[in-house]
Amino acid sequence: MSAGERAKAKAEQIVGKTVRKAAHAAHKESLAAKGAALETRGKMRDAKEQTKDSFKR
């Protein structure tokens, strides 16, 4: 996995989790859903890069 893609995936996961938790605390469910989607997108980006790396080996 390239360092840039790994950093981007991890950043999306962290930002998504932070937004989700803050939105839950403020009782903003639509914003919590957006945070969860961002976190999931980061996880999927990470999975995609790991799959690409497994084929390169």
N, C-alpha and C positions, 0 to 999 in steps of 0.2 A: 504494500500500500504506500502510495506516495505520502510524503510528510504533509503536504498541503491539503490533500483530501482527508487525511486522518485528523488534522487540526480542525478542518471545516465540519466534519462529522461530530467531533467531540464538542465543538462550540455550539452546534445546533442542539445537541442533547442537553447541555448545561443550561442554555438560554431557555429552551422549552420547559425544562423541569422547574426553573426559577419562575417563569411566567405562570405556569400551571399552579404552583403552590401559592404564589402571591394572589392569583385570581380566586383560588378557593378560599383563601383567608378573607378576601373582600366580597365574597359571595357573588362573583361575576362569572357565571357558568359559561357564557359564550367565549370569553377570553381564556378561560381554563381549557376549553376545547381546542382553541387555537394553539395554546402552549403544548398540549398533548400531541397535536398534529406535528408541530415543529420538532418535538422530542422524537417522535416516531420517524420522521423524515431523516433525522440524524442517525438513528439506529439502522434504517434501511440503507443509507449511504455507506455506513460502515460495513454492513453485510455485503453490499455490492463489491466494495473494494477487496474484502477478504476473499470473495469468490473469484475475482479476477486474479488475485495473487496465487490462489491454489492452482489455477490453470497454467500460470507462468512457470511453476516449478516442475 
